[in-house]
């Protein structure tokens, strides 16, 4: 099976459905604080929102609700697509990068954040947010909350600050266009992720992830993050994304090495 296609994503969804674990939006997790094992499907819509519309349709057909975080920039922010995804009962959140956009100016960044949050609340009553990694920026967008509180703006959760710091969560992300892309990963990581014995085996492809789900007695929460611009059945677009991500991975490894020095 060719990886990072909608066919592959469909198989992943069907595997999750067959596992018969609850699948919640991140908003539902923050509101209801469920216990035991469950799945959160998170999508960071960095670009090509039309791809996110396709994954949202696949999920809706299986009666699965997921969480979609949109950036304010044009390559992510397409109002009609946001409306359509919200209409399918998926959660919409803000994929914020205000501190990076404002070059570390926290006062300007919080003004931007409030304005952008209100913008996205036109489409959905946004209750959760998620930082955009901004790998080329020196500024970690989460550091905005060293100066301000998002809870004062009606936000009840941020995955990196309110969920992934818990040591009971298993976290998978397709950062680097693979499921074991730690060496390409600058900020999209869970520092205290718990790993079951099977999760320590190599999980590189979506087939590997599907097999892990099938074989593992999952007893704790799992968050699976995708970047839907990577997932397509269109051969030319698939190849373009493959080449582009391969180049990005080289740059990211260089940036990570530089920041360690």
N, C-alpha and C positions, 0 to 999 in steps of 0.2 A: 504493500500500500504506500503510495506517495504521501509523504507527510505534509502537514500544514495546508491541507485542502479542506474544503467544507465536508467532503466525504469522510475524512479522518475525524473532523470535529463531530459529525453526526454519530460516528461509532463511539466516540468518547461519551457523548450524551447518553446514548443507549446503554452503555456500560454502567454509567452512574445511575440511570433509572432502574436497571435490573438489580442494582445493589440494594435498593429499597431503603436507602438512608434518606432522611429529610434533606431537602435542598432549599436553603433560605437565601433571601437577599441579605446584604450586610445591614441594611436598615432593620430588618426583622430580627437579626441577631442582637443588635444594640438595644432594641425596644424590649424584646422578650427574654433575652439572656437564656437561651436553651442550654440544657445540659447534655452530656453524652456525645455521641458521634453524629455529625451532620456535615453537609457540604455547603460551601459558599462559592458560587461562580462569579468571578469578578472580571470585568473587561475594561482595560485602559484604552480609550479611543484616542490614540495619539495622532492618527491620520486615517484617511480613506474611510469615512463613516459609513459609506455604502456597504462596506464589508461587515460592519457591525450590524447593519440592518439584516443582512443575510443570517448571521449567527443568531440574532434575536428571533427571527422567524423559525429557525430550526428548534430553538428552545421552546417557543410558544406552542409549536405543534406537538411537543411532548409534555405540555403543561408544566414547564419549568420556568421559574422566574430567576433572572440574573440581575446583576448590578452593573450599570454602564457609567463610567466616569468620562465626561467630555471636557476637553481643554477649551479655552476661550478663543484660541487662534483659529483662523479660517480653515485650515486643513483638517480640523476636527469638528468645529462648530457649524453644523448645518441644520438650521431650525426644523425643516420639514422631516428630516430623518430622526431628530430627537423626539419630535411629537409622535411619530409613528412608533418608535420603540417604547415610549411611555404608554401609548394607547394599548400596547400588548401586555401591559401590567408589569413590565420590568421597572426596576428602580433606576432613576437618573441621579447622578451625583456630579460634583464639580471636581475636575482633575486640576488642582490648582498649581500654579508655578509663579505666583506673584512676586516672591522675593527675588527670583532669578530675573524676571522681566524688569524689575525695578533696581537691578544691580545692587541688591543688599540694603536698599533704603526701606527700613521697616515701616516708617510712617506712610510713605507713598504706597508700599505694598499692601498694607491693611485697607487703605482706601480702595485700591484696585480690587482687592479680594471681596469687599462688601458689594461693590458695584457689580462684579461678575457673578457673585452668588445670587443677587437679586435678579440678574438676567436669566440665569438658569431656572430660577423659581417661577418664571413665566410658563415653563413646560411641565414642571413637576415640583411638588413641595419638598425640595431638597433637604434631607436630614443628615446625610453623610458626605464627607469629602475625602479625597485621597491625593497625596502629593504626586506631582509629576517629577520624575527623577532628574530631568534637565542635565544629562550627563556632561555636556560641554560647559556647564556653568560651575563656578567655584562655590556657589551658594546652594545650600541644602534648604529646600523650600519649607521643610518642617520647622526650621529654626525661627520662623515667624511666630510660632506659638511659645517661644521663650519670652515674648513681649506682650502677647495678647491671648485671649481665650476664645476659641471658636464656639464654646458652649454658650457664650453671651449672645451669639447670633443664631441660636436655635439648632446648632449642629450637635448631634448626639454620638458621632463616632468618626474616627479616622483610622483606617486599618493598621497603619504602621505604629500608631501611638496607643490605640485602644484594643487591639486584637492580636497582632503578630508578636507583641512583646510577651504575651503569655506563653509559658513553656509547654503548654499542652497542645499547641496548634501545629499541624503539619502543613507546610506551605510549598506549593509548586508554582513556578512561573515560567513562561516561555521566553523570557528575556534572553536575547542572543539567538533566538529561533531554534531553541532546543530546551529540554527540561532540566539540563544540568549545566546551565551557562554561568556558573558562579564566577568563572574567570573573566567573563565579559560584563559582570554585573557591578555597577557602581553604587546604586542606592536601593534597588528593588530587592530587598532581602529581609528575612526575619532572623534577627540575631539569636533568638532562643528557641528556634523550631525544634520540636521533639521528633525524633525519627524512630519508627518501629524497625525491627530487624530487616524486614523486606525492603523498607524504604532506603536502607543503606546500600542496597544493590544498585547497579548503574541504571538510572532511568534517563535515557537520552532522547528517545523518540516518543511520539504519542502512542505507538504500539506498546512500548515499555510501560508507559503510564497506565494504559488500559489493563495490561497484565497485572500490574501492581494492585490496581483497584480490585480486580477479580480475585486475586490470591490472598489479599490482606484482610485480616479480621480488624477492621477499622474501629477504634474505640475512642477516638478523640476528634475534634473538629479538623476539617481539611479546607483550606482555601486554595482554589485553582485560579490563577490569573492568566488571562490571555491578552494579546494585543491583536485585535481582529484584522488589522491591515495585513497581517502575515498569512491569513487563512483565505485561500481562494482556489476555485477549480479552473480558473482561466490560466492556460498554460503560459502565455507570455507574461502576464502579471505575476504569476508564481515565480518565474525565472528572474524577473526584475527584482522582486523582493528578496530572493535568495542571494543574488549578487550584491545588492545594496546592503543587506544585513551582514554578509561576509566582510565587506569593507568596513562597516561600522564596528564589527567585532575586533578588527585589527586596531582601530583607533581607540576603542574602549580599553583594550589590554594595555596600550601605551599610556593612556591617561591614568589607569589604575597603578601602573608601575611608577609613574612620575609622582603620584600623590603619596606613595609609600616611602619615597626618598626623603 
